[in-house]
Amino acid sequence: MPWDVKQMPVVEGKTRVVGIIGDPIGHSRSPVMQNAAFAAGNLNYIYVPFAVRPDNLEQAVIGLKVLGVCGFNVTIPHKSTIIPFLDNLDESAESAGAVNTVKLCENRLVGYNTDGDGLVDSLAFDLAFRPGEEQILVVGAGGAARGAIAALCRSGAKKIHIFNRTRESARAIARDMKVRYPETCIEVVEAETVSEQCLAMTSLLLNTTSLGMKGERIAGVDLVHLPEYAKVYDMVYSNSGTPLVMEARASGIQAVNGLGMLVAQGERAFTIWTGRNPPEGVMRRALDMASTA
């Protein structure tokens, strides 16, 4: 029988529980896509959202561990503050300074960050882009930017520019990443506007900020100066399209939003928890179905 995104899973004593913690949590699309993948893979798992306030984070982590929840995702505002309550960090989480996936292994909580590698997966799948020798311009210097830059460096990126309103935040990321990944040239745009010369050499423009979620435009970046082969990736995902994506497409530049990253990071988390690859394409189809329901 084909899986149905609206079908409730059968829960029994042997069902393994995974979930997601955050505040707020009602908007999360992860339960839809993860439960669809568990059903399609015939795995006896259920994915549950847990609303956890910041002042209850430590108690919640202890409780999840005591209850034997085999893993969980972590979203805003806990991605960094959860770190002291974990037993170990994978390199992906350590370099990003943030955790979005936790696995309970031999009574130890191990933190991972699948966001950055999920971005790299999505770049390859949705834009046929691989870091290689290309020049990348990253907008933003928050936790998402740190994780993205670390993953891009691990994937062989040779040159990355960081553009951010608060330049000291960008400089801090650049300093840290230069130590961790000396083979990648990382520079900060020390101006209010990205120069025409920098944009003309950019193969990928990556927005890691929340700008665009409410229709905002990104000041200081003029897409007209991008070369025709450039590609644009906006981590913000919106059914109606962000201003950055719409402007890029209107200029003939290939551009996508962050839906593919959401799917790819979820697929990696699925593998961490289960030791198996998720059924191909199921998570993306589940999100598509849910958005049109």
BELURRA-V589227 format. One record per pair of residues at least 4 apart in sequence whose ideal C-beta (glycine too) atoms are under 7 Angstrom apart, sorted by sequence separation. I is the first residue (numbers start at 1). J is the second residue. D is the distance in whole Angstrom. If there is no record, write none. Layout:
BEGIN
i:I j:J d:D
i:I j:J d:D
END
This chain:
BEGIN
i:3 j:7 d:7
i:11 j:15 d:5
i:29 j:33 d:6
i:30 j:34 d:6
i:31 j:35 d:6
i:32 j:36 d:6
i:33 j:37 d:6
i:34 j:38 d:6
i:35 j:39 d:6
i:36 j:40 d:6
i:37 j:41 d:6
i:52 j:56 d:6
i:56 j:60 d:5
i:57 j:61 d:6
i:58 j:62 d:6
i:59 j:63 d:6
i:60 j:64 d:6
i:61 j:65 d:6
i:62 j:66 d:6
i:63 j:67 d:6
i:74 j:78 d:5
i:75 j:79 d:7
i:78 j:82 d:5
i:82 j:86 d:6
i:89 j:93 d:4
i:90 j:94 d:7
i:91 j:95 d:6
i:92 j:96 d:6
i:114 j:118 d:5
i:115 j:119 d:7
i:116 j:120 d:7
i:117 j:121 d:6
i:118 j:122 d:6
i:119 j:123 d:6
i:120 j:124 d:7
i:121 j:125 d:6
i:122 j:126 d:5
i:123 j:127 d:5
i:124 j:128 d:7
i:140 j:144 d:7
i:141 j:145 d:5
i:143 j:147 d:6
i:144 j:148 d:6
i:145 j:149 d:6
i:146 j:150 d:6
i:147 j:151 d:6
i:148 j:152 d:6
i:149 j:153 d:6
i:150 j:154 d:6
i:151 j:155 d:6
i:153 j:157 d:6
i:167 j:171 d:6
i:168 j:172 d:6
i:169 j:173 d:7
i:170 j:174 d:6
i:171 j:175 d:6
i:172 j:176 d:7
i:173 j:177 d:6
i:174 j:178 d:6
i:175 j:179 d:7
i:176 j:180 d:6
i:177 j:181 d:6
i:178 j:182 d:6
i:191 j:195 d:7
i:194 j:198 d:5
i:195 j:199 d:7
i:196 j:200 d:6
i:197 j:201 d:7
i:198 j:202 d:7
i:207 j:211 d:7
i:212 j:216 d:6
i:226 j:230 d:4
i:238 j:242 d:5
i:241 j:245 d:5
i:242 j:246 d:7
i:243 j:247 d:6
i:244 j:248 d:6
i:245 j:249 d:6
i:246 j:250 d:6
i:247 j:251 d:7
i:249 j:253 d:7
i:256 j:260 d:6
i:258 j:262 d:6
i:259 j:263 d:7
i:260 j:264 d:6
i:261 j:265 d:6
i:262 j:266 d:6
i:263 j:267 d:6
i:264 j:268 d:7
i:265 j:269 d:6
i:266 j:270 d:6
i:267 j:271 d:7
i:268 j:272 d:7
i:269 j:273 d:6
i:270 j:274 d:6
i:278 j:282 d:6
i:281 j:285 d:6
i:282 j:286 d:6
i:283 j:287 d:7
i:284 j:288 d:6
i:285 j:289 d:6
i:286 j:290 d:6
i:287 j:291 d:6
i:288 j:292 d:7
i:289 j:293 d:6
i:20 j:25 d:7
i:38 j:43 d:5
i:52 j:57 d:6
i:64 j:69 d:4
i:74 j:79 d:5
i:89 j:94 d:5
i:93 j:98 d:7
i:104 j:109 d:6
i:105 j:110 d:6
i:124 j:129 d:7
i:131 j:136 d:7
i:140 j:145 d:4
i:152 j:157 d:4
i:164 j:169 d:6
i:189 j:194 d:5
i:194 j:199 d:6
i:207 j:212 d:7
i:211 j:216 d:5
i:241 j:246 d:5
i:248 j:253 d:4
i:271 j:276 d:7
i:278 j:283 d:6
i:22 j:28 d:7
i:83 j:89 d:7
i:93 j:99 d:5
i:123 j:129 d:4
i:124 j:130 d:6
i:164 j:170 d:4
i:236 j:242 d:5
i:249 j:255 d:5
i:271 j:277 d:6
i:38 j:45 d:4
i:102 j:109 d:6
i:103 j:110 d:5
i:138 j:145 d:6
i:177 j:184 d:7
i:211 j:218 d:5
i:248 j:255 d:4
i:20 j:28 d:6
i:52 j:60 d:4
i:64 j:72 d:6
i:74 j:82 d:6
i:102 j:110 d:7
i:152 j:160 d:6
i:162 j:170 d:4
i:178 j:186 d:6
i:234 j:242 d:5
i:270 j:278 d:4
i:38 j:47 d:7
i:102 j:111 d:5
i:177 j:186 d:5
i:189 j:198 d:7
i:20 j:30 d:5
i:50 j:60 d:7
i:138 j:148 d:7
i:234 j:244 d:5
i:245 j:255 d:5
i:35 j:46 d:7
i:101 j:112 d:4
i:138 j:149 d:6
i:149 j:160 d:6
i:162 j:173 d:6
i:207 j:218 d:6
i:234 j:245 d:5
i:245 j:256 d:7
i:267 j:278 d:5
i:35 j:47 d:5
i:99 j:111 d:4
i:162 j:174 d:6
i:174 j:186 d:5
i:232 j:244 d:6
i:245 j:257 d:6
i:34 j:47 d:4
i:86 j:99 d:7
i:99 j:112 d:7
i:100 j:113 d:5
i:101 j:114 d:5
i:174 j:187 d:7
i:232 j:245 d:7
i:99 j:113 d:6
i:100 j:114 d:6
i:174 j:188 d:5
i:98 j:113 d:6
i:100 j:115 d:5
i:242 j:257 d:6
i:31 j:47 d:5
i:83 j:99 d:6
i:86 j:102 d:7
i:136 j:152 d:6
i:232 j:248 d:4
i:267 j:283 d:6
i:30 j:47 d:7
i:80 j:97 d:6
i:82 j:99 d:6
i:96 j:113 d:4
i:171 j:188 d:5
i:266 j:283 d:6
i:31 j:49 d:6
i:80 j:98 d:5
i:93 j:111 d:4
i:170 j:188 d:5
i:79 j:98 d:4
i:93 j:112 d:5
i:238 j:257 d:6
i:79 j:99 d:6
i:88 j:108 d:6
i:90 j:110 d:6
i:92 j:112 d:6
i:93 j:113 d:4
i:96 j:116 d:6
i:237 j:257 d:4
i:263 j:283 d:5
i:28 j:49 d:6
i:57 j:78 d:6
i:61 j:82 d:7
i:79 j:100 d:6
i:87 j:108 d:4
i:90 j:111 d:7
i:92 j:113 d:4
i:131 j:152 d:5
i:136 j:157 d:6
i:141 j:162 d:6
i:167 j:188 d:6
i:205 j:226 d:7
i:232 j:253 d:6
i:236 j:257 d:6
i:237 j:258 d:4
i:263 j:284 d:5
i:87 j:109 d:5
i:88 j:110 d:5
i:89 j:111 d:5
i:90 j:112 d:5
i:138 j:160 d:6
i:212 j:234 d:6
i:231 j:253 d:7
i:236 j:258 d:6
i:237 j:259 d:4
i:54 j:77 d:6
i:86 j:109 d:5
i:87 j:110 d:7
i:138 j:161 d:7
i:141 j:164 d:4
i:167 j:190 d:6
i:199 j:222 d:7
i:213 j:236 d:5
i:230 j:253 d:6
i:231 j:254 d:5
i:232 j:255 d:4
i:233 j:256 d:6
i:234 j:257 d:5
i:235 j:258 d:4
i:25 j:49 d:5
i:57 j:81 d:6
i:61 j:85 d:4
i:86 j:110 d:7
i:92 j:116 d:7
i:131 j:155 d:5
i:132 j:156 d:6
i:135 j:159 d:5
i:136 j:160 d:5
i:137 j:161 d:5
i:138 j:162 d:5
i:139 j:163 d:5
i:140 j:164 d:6
i:149 j:173 d:6
i:153 j:177 d:6
i:160 j:184 d:6
i:162 j:186 d:7
i:202 j:226 d:6
i:212 j:236 d:5
i:223 j:247 d:6
i:228 j:252 d:7
i:231 j:255 d:7
i:234 j:258 d:6
i:263 j:287 d:7
i:25 j:50 d:7
i:57 j:82 d:6
i:74 j:99 d:5
i:75 j:100 d:7
i:86 j:111 d:5
i:92 j:117 d:6
i:131 j:156 d:5
i:133 j:158 d:5
i:141 j:166 d:7
i:200 j:225 d:6
i:205 j:230 d:7
i:213 j:238 d:7
i:223 j:248 d:6
i:237 j:262 d:6
i:9 j:35 d:6
i:25 j:51 d:5
i:52 j:78 d:7
i:74 j:100 d:5
i:131 j:157 d:4
i:137 j:163 d:6
i:158 j:184 d:6
i:159 j:185 d:4
i:160 j:186 d:5
i:161 j:187 d:5
i:162 j:188 d:5
i:163 j:189 d:4
i:194 j:220 d:6
i:199 j:225 d:4
i:203 j:229 d:7
i:204 j:230 d:7
i:210 j:236 d:6
i:217 j:243 d:5
i:218 j:244 d:6
i:235 j:261 d:6
i:5 j:32 d:6
i:18 j:45 d:6
i:24 j:51 d:7
i:54 j:81 d:7
i:58 j:85 d:5
i:73 j:100 d:6
i:146 j:173 d:5
i:150 j:177 d:7
i:157 j:184 d:5
i:158 j:185 d:6
i:162 j:189 d:7
i:193 j:220 d:4
i:194 j:221 d:5
i:199 j:226 d:5
i:200 j:227 d:6
i:203 j:230 d:6
i:204 j:231 d:5
i:205 j:232 d:5
i:206 j:233 d:5
i:207 j:234 d:5
i:208 j:235 d:5
i:224 j:251 d:7
i:226 j:253 d:6
i:16 j:44 d:6
i:19 j:47 d:6
i:23 j:51 d:6
i:57 j:85 d:7
i:73 j:101 d:6
i:74 j:102 d:6
i:83 j:111 d:7
i:141 j:169 d:4
i:145 j:173 d:6
i:149 j:177 d:6
i:153 j:181 d:4
i:161 j:189 d:6
i:192 j:220 d:6
i:202 j:230 d:6
i:203 j:231 d:7
i:207 j:235 d:6
i:215 j:243 d:6
i:223 j:251 d:6
i:259 j:287 d:7
i:9 j:38 d:7
i:15 j:44 d:5
i:16 j:45 d:5
i:17 j:46 d:6
i:18 j:47 d:5
i:19 j:48 d:4
i:20 j:49 d:5
i:21 j:50 d:5
i:23 j:52 d:6
i:115 j:144 d:7
i:119 j:148 d:5
i:141 j:170 d:4
i:196 j:225 d:5
i:204 j:233 d:7
i:207 j:236 d:7
i:9 j:39 d:6
i:14 j:44 d:6
i:15 j:45 d:7
i:19 j:49 d:6
i:20 j:50 d:7
i:22 j:52 d:7
i:23 j:53 d:5
i:72 j:102 d:5
i:212 j:242 d:3
i:223 j:253 d:7
i:5 j:36 d:5
i:15 j:46 d:5
i:17 j:48 d:6
i:19 j:50 d:5
i:21 j:52 d:4
i:23 j:54 d:7
i:71 j:102 d:6
i:116 j:147 d:4
i:120 j:151 d:5
i:153 j:184 d:4
i:163 j:194 d:5
i:212 j:243 d:6
i:7 j:39 d:7
i:71 j:103 d:4
i:115 j:147 d:5
i:116 j:148 d:5
i:119 j:151 d:6
i:120 j:152 d:7
i:141 j:173 d:5
i:212 j:244 d:5
i:3 j:36 d:6
i:71 j:104 d:6
i:70 j:104 d:5
i:113 j:147 d:5
i:116 j:150 d:6
i:117 j:151 d:5
i:11 j:46 d:6
i:69 j:104 d:7
i:116 j:151 d:3
i:120 j:155 d:5
i:3 j:39 d:4
i:3 j:40 d:4
i:9 j:46 d:5
i:161 j:198 d:6
i:207 j:244 d:6
i:21 j:60 d:6
i:65 j:104 d:6
i:30 j:73 d:6
i:65 j:109 d:6
i:98 j:143 d:5
i:97 j:143 d:7
i:28 j:75 d:7
i:97 j:146 d:6
i:98 j:147 d:6
i:19 j:69 d:6
i:96 j:146 d:5
i:18 j:69 d:7
i:21 j:72 d:6
i:96 j:147 d:4
i:17 j:69 d:5
i:18 j:70 d:6
i:20 j:72 d:6
i:239 j:291 d:6
i:17 j:70 d:7
i:18 j:71 d:5
i:19 j:72 d:5
i:20 j:73 d:4
i:21 j:74 d:6
i:22 j:75 d:4
i:16 j:70 d:5
i:18 j:72 d:6
i:22 j:76 d:6
i:23 j:77 d:6
i:96 j:150 d:5
i:20 j:75 d:6
i:95 j:150 d:4
i:22 j:78 d:6
i:21 j:78 d:6
i:137 j:194 d:7
i:163 j:220 d:7
i:148 j:206 d:6
i:163 j:221 d:7
i:148 j:208 d:5
i:137 j:198 d:7
i:80 j:143 d:6
i:145 j:208 d:4
i:79 j:143 d:6
i:144 j:208 d:4
i:137 j:202 d:5
i:135 j:201 d:5
i:142 j:208 d:7
i:135 j:202 d:5
i:136 j:203 d:7
i:139 j:206 d:7
i:140 j:207 d:7
i:142 j:209 d:7
i:135 j:203 d:6
i:136 j:204 d:5
i:137 j:205 d:5
i:138 j:206 d:5
i:139 j:207 d:5
i:140 j:208 d:4
i:134 j:203 d:4
i:137 j:206 d:7
i:139 j:208 d:6
i:140 j:209 d:4
i:134 j:204 d:6
i:136 j:206 d:6
i:138 j:208 d:6
i:139 j:209 d:6
i:129 j:204 d:6
i:139 j:218 d:6
i:139 j:221 d:7
i:95 j:180 d:6
i:144 j:235 d:6
i:129 j:231 d:5
i:127 j:231 d:5
i:127 j:233 d:7
i:123 j:233 d:6
i:127 j:254 d:6
i:127 j:256 d:6
i:126 j:256 d:5
i:126 j:260 d:4
i:125 j:260 d:6
i:122 j:260 d:3
i:122 j:261 d:4
i:119 j:261 d:5
i:122 j:264 d:5
i:118 j:261 d:5
i:121 j:264 d:4
i:118 j:264 d:4
i:118 j:265 d:3
i:115 j:265 d:5
i:118 j:268 d:6
i:114 j:265 d:4
i:117 j:268 d:6
i:114 j:268 d:4
i:114 j:269 d:5
i:112 j:272 d:6
i:100 j:265 d:7
i:101 j:269 d:4
i:103 j:272 d:5
i:103 j:273 d:6
i:101 j:272 d:6
i:73 j:269 d:6
i:71 j:272 d:7
i:71 j:273 d:4
i:70 j:273 d:6
i:33 j:263 d:7
i:43 j:274 d:6
i:34 j:266 d:6
i:29 j:262 d:7
i:33 j:266 d:6
i:37 j:270 d:6
i:41 j:276 d:7
i:30 j:266 d:6
i:34 j:270 d:7
i:41 j:278 d:6
i:41 j:279 d:5
i:40 j:279 d:4
i:37 j:278 d:4
i:37 j:279 d:6
i:40 j:282 d:5
i:37 j:282 d:5
i:36 j:282 d:5
i:37 j:283 d:5
i:36 j:283 d:6
i:33 j:283 d:4
i:36 j:286 d:4
i:33 j:286 d:5
i:32 j:286 d:5
i:33 j:287 d:5
i:18 j:273 d:6
i:32 j:287 d:6
i:29 j:287 d:6
i:32 j:290 d:5
i:29 j:290 d:7
i:5 j:286 d:5
i:5 j:289 d:5
i:5 j:290 d:6
END
